[in-house]
């Protein structure tokens, strides 16, 4: 396996639409959209296929490696003023003769590609990784720099996996990242049992007749405890899941945005928990940081255009994709 680092110009639209970067070091990218602008738009009409995607990186200023099959994409985030690892291409074909496609928005409406990759094994990381934490801070975001030690790539994928697991269980992304990891290393990430544990606790609490006051007391005692495990009927569960389950019960297992839920076969209501401050940023499972939501609004809360207007221990006011919401957080 040969791994190269591709330094691509920053794009605030997640490399899914043409963007000329006024802060870029390369004059061309300041004047015209860089051709890497579409590196993570995987449905370019007349270009991408069901199995393969096309992208671009510039090799002009560095030696061109003879062979590579994995590309790690690096970009400098001017908004945060940090270098970030933002995604990966796998099973890469390097087209030394650049392919040119008609595409509006680029110079002369011509879009250039020199990379082709496996669509199912390539992804933009939902959570960019600060490059300084990779390889003891010596990660080089330079096109053509070849990493021969596979530990670098393994570390990157493991870091991204931990970020995904720690942020509301983004199932589709975890599944894809797991496929990439298995394809490259014939290994699987450890399976998270959070959903199963949480559902089991939720079902147990749903069928109990404990009063609201008792549940509130249990929640208070739980999140003021330093123990990571909770005993429920002789079984141990993650305290975080236990807290979320109680919060769901106290909020009637109903989405706080649309007042809906999914009716399960056993008669219980299925809802999810959205962390207002994400877990990877230190967000916890206390009531003031948890919104109970249906699966649709959970995805919208994670991926939509979210602006929090105000947030305290009693309520949160926010705008989500142009709609205003005010949700109670008190328990």
NORZITA-V210692 format. One record per residue. N is the residue number from 1. RES is the residue in one small letter. PSI is psi in radians with two decimals (* if undefined). NEAR is the number of other ideal C-beta (glycine too) atoms within 10 Angstrom. Layout:
# NORZITA-V210692
N&RES&PSI&NEAR / N&RES&PSI&NEAR
This chain:
# NORZITA-V210692
1&x&2.23&12 / 2&x&2.25&15 / 3&x&2.22&22 / 4&x&2.71&25 / 5&x&2.20&23 / 6&x&2.02&27 / 7&x&1.93&22 / 8&x&2.64&26 / 9&x&2.50&24 / 10&x&2.48&20 / 11&x&1.96&23 / 12&x&-0.14&11 / 13&x&0.43&12 / 14&x&0.55&15 / 15&x&0.74&23 / 16&x&0.12&16 / 17&x&2.66&13 / 18&x&2.40&19 / 19&x&2.17&21 / 20&x&2.22&18 / 21&x&1.90&19 / 22&x&-0.28&9 / 23&x&0.02&11 / 24&x&2.59&17 / 25&x&-0.42&10 / 26&x&2.16&14 / 27&x&-0.68&8 / 28&x&-0.75&15 / 29&x&-0.36&23 / 30&x&-0.56&14 / 31&x&-0.59&11 / 32&x&2.73&15 / 33&x&2.31&21 / 34&x&2.57&26 / 35&x&-0.23&26 / 36&x&-0.06&25 / 37&x&-0.40&27 / 38&x&0.32&29 / 39&x&-0.47&30 / 40&x&0.35&22 / 41&x&1.84&18 / 42&x&0.16&19 / 43&x&0.81&10 / 44&x&2.02&17 / 45&x&2.27&7 / 46&x&0.05&8 / 47&x&-1.14&19 / 48&x&2.73&18 / 49&x&-3.10&11 / 50&x&-0.44&7 / 51&x&-0.33&9 / 52&x&2.58&16 / 53&x&2.76&23 / 54&x&2.49&23 / 55&x&-2.98&29 / 56&x&2.50&20 / 57&x&2.66&22 / 58&x&2.24&20 / 59&x&0.20&15 / 60&x&-0.62&9 / 61&x&0.05&10 / 62&x&2.78&13 / 63&x&2.47&10 / 64&x&2.09&13 / 65&x&2.57&15 / 66&x&-0.61&9 / 67&x&2.41&9 / 68&x&2.64&21 / 69&x&0.02&17 / 70&x&2.33&21 / 71&x&2.19&25 / 72&x&2.19&24 / 73&x&2.25&26 / 74&x&2.52&24 / 75&x&2.62&23 / 76&x&2.06&19 / 77&x&1.86&14 / 78&x&-0.41&14 / 79&x&-0.66&8 / 80&x&-0.23&11 / 81&x&0.73&7 / 82&x&2.70&12 / 83&x&2.43&20 / 84&x&2.53&20 / 85&x&2.10&22 / 86&x&-0.16&24 / 87&x&-3.06&24 / 88&x&2.52&25 / 89&x&2.44&27 / 90&x&2.65&20 / 91&x&0.96&17 / 92&x&2.43&23 / 93&x&2.20&14 / 94&x&1.96&17 / 95&x&1.81&14 / 96&x&-0.44&8 / 97&x&1.99&6 / 98&x&2.36&10 / 99&x&2.38&14 / 100&x&2.25&13 / 101&x&2.63&16 / 102&x&2.22&11 / 103&x&2.11&20 / 104&x&2.48&7 / 105&x&-0.36&14 / 106&x&2.96&20 / 107&x&2.22&14 / 108&x&0.33&8 / 109&x&0.64&10 / 110&x&2.19&11 / 111&x&2.21&23 / 112&x&2.43&18 / 113&x&2.44&23 / 114&x&0.06&19 / 115&x&2.47&21 / 116&x&2.39&19 / 117&x&2.88&22 / 118&x&2.06&17 / 119&x&-0.70&19 / 120&x&-0.22&17 / 121&x&0.37&20 / 122&x&2.48&25 / 123&x&2.64&20 / 124&x&2.26&17 / 125&x&2.18&21 / 126&x&-0.52&18 / 127&x&1.78&18 / 128&x&2.57&21 / 129&x&2.22&22 / 130&x&2.18&15 / 131&x&-0.44&23 / 132&x&-0.30&13 / 133&x&-0.06&13 / 134&x&2.40&21 / 135&x&0.79&15 / 136&x&0.64&7 / 137&x&0.15&9 / 138&x&0.42&9 / 139&x&2.25&23 / 140&x&1.95&15 / 141&x&1.27&19 / 142&x&2.16&13 / 143&x&2.26&21 / 144&x&-0.22&19 / 145&x&2.13&18 / 146&x&2.21&13 / 147&x&2.06&20 / 148&x&-0.30&8 / 149&x&2.04&10 / 150&x&-0.28&14 / 151&x&-0.54&10 / 152&x&-0.88&16 / 153&x&-0.73&21 / 154&x&-0.72&14 / 155&x&-0.75&16 / 156&x&-0.83&22 / 157&x&-0.65&21 / 158&x&-0.69&14 / 159&x&-0.79&17 / 160&x&-0.66&24 / 161&x&-0.76&19 / 162&x&-0.65&14 / 163&x&-0.70&21 / 164&x&-0.79&24 / 165&x&-0.62&18 / 166&x&0.08&17 / 167&x&1.29&19 / 168&x&0.34&21 / 169&x&1.33&17 / 170&x&1.59&19 / 171&x&-0.82&13 / 172&x&-0.73&10 / 173&x&-0.71&19 / 174&x&-0.74&18 / 175&x&-0.75&10 / 176&x&-0.75&16 / 177&x&-0.67&24 / 178&x&-0.67&17 / 179&x&-0.71&15 / 180&x&-0.81&21 / 181&x&-0.76&20 / 182&x&-0.72&13 / 183&x&-0.69&14 / 184&x&-0.62&20 / 185&x&0.01&13 / 186&x&0.62&7 / 187&x&2.70&12 / 188&x&2.51&10 / 189&x&2.65&16 / 190&x&2.38&8 / 191&x&2.30&9 / 192&x&2.29&15 / 193&x&0.20&12 / 194&x&-0.82&16 / 195&x&-0.79&12 / 196&x&-0.76&11 / 197&x&-0.76&19 / 198&x&-0.71&22 / 199&x&-0.72&15 / 200&x&-0.77&16 / 201&x&-0.74&23 / 202&x&-0.78&23 / 203&x&-0.71&14 / 204&x&-0.84&15 / 205&x&-0.62&20 / 206&x&-0.58&16 / 207&x&-0.03&10 / 208&x&2.75&12 / 209&x&0.48&5 / 210&x&2.54&12 / 211&x&2.82&9 / 212&x&-0.72&10 / 213&x&-0.71&8 / 214&x&-0.75&11 / 215&x&-0.73&18 / 216&x&-0.71&14 / 217&x&-0.73&12 / 218&x&-0.72&17 / 219&x&-0.81&22 / 220&x&-0.79&14 / 221&x&-0.61&10 / 222&x&-0.90&17 / 223&x&-0.02&17 / 224&x&0.15&8 / 225&x&2.61&11 / 226&x&-0.08&5 / 227&x&2.45&9 / 228&x&-0.23&9 / 229&x&2.61&12 / 230&x&2.39&20 / 231&x&2.16&10 / 232&x&1.94&16 / 233&x&1.03&6 / 234&x&0.12&5 / 235&x&2.61&12 / 236&x&2.45&13 / 237&x&2.74&19 / 238&x&2.32&17 / 239&x&-0.65&17 / 240&x&-0.77&19 / 241&x&-0.68&22 / 242&x&-0.80&26 / 243&x&-0.82&23 / 244&x&-0.71&23 / 245&x&-0.72&28 / 246&x&-0.73&24 / 247&x&-0.74&23 / 248&x&-0.80&24 / 249&x&-0.77&20 / 250&x&-0.36&17 / 251&x&0.36&21 / 252&x&0.41&13 / 253&x&0.79&20 / 254&x&2.43&16 / 255&x&2.24&24 / 256&x&-0.13&21 / 257&x&-0.80&21 / 258&x&-0.04&12 / 259&x&0.43&9 / 260&x&3.03&15 / 261&x&2.98&20 / 262&x&2.22&14 / 263&x&2.10&10 / 264&x&2.86&14 / 265&x&-0.58&5 / 266&x&0.07&9 / 267&x&-0.20&8 / 268&x&2.86&17 / 269&x&2.35&18 / 270&x&2.16&15 / 271&x&3.00&24 / 272&x&3.04&23 / 273&x&2.16&22 / 274&x&2.24&22 / 275&x&2.16&20 / 276&x&-0.88&17 / 277&x&2.02&14 / 278&x&2.66&16 / 279&x&-0.63&17 / 280&x&-0.17&15 / 281&x&0.23&11 / 282&x&0.12&9 / 283&x&2.45&16 / 284&x&-2.99&13 / 285&x&0.62&22 / 286&x&2.71&17 / 287&x&-0.62&23 / 288&x&-0.13&16 / 289&x&0.11&21 / 290&x&2.23&23 / 291&x&2.27&24 / 292&x&2.14&25 / 293&x&2.75&26 / 294&x&2.84&21 / 295&x&-0.68&15 / 296&x&-0.81&14 / 297&x&-0.39&22 / 298&x&-0.82&21 / 299&x&-0.73&17 / 300&x&-0.68&18 / 301&x&-0.65&21 / 302&x&-0.68&16 / 303&x&-0.29&11 / 304&x&3.11&13 / 305&x&1.69&9 / 306&x&2.28&13 / 307&x&2.00&11 / 308&x&2.08&12 / 309&x&-0.81&11 / 310&x&2.64&9 / 311&x&2.13&16 / 312&x&-2.94&10 / 313&x&-0.23&12 / 314&x&-0.59&10 / 315&x&2.88&13 / 316&x&2.33&20 / 317&x&2.23&14 / 318&x&2.83&19 / 319&x&2.17&14 / 320&x&1.97&16 / 321&x&0.76&11 / 322&x&-0.10&8 / 323&x&2.42&10 / 324&x&2.39&10 / 325&x&2.56&16 / 326&x&2.01&11 / 327&x&2.41&17 / 328&x&2.39&11 / 329&x&-0.11&20 / 330&x&2.51&10 / 331&x&*&17
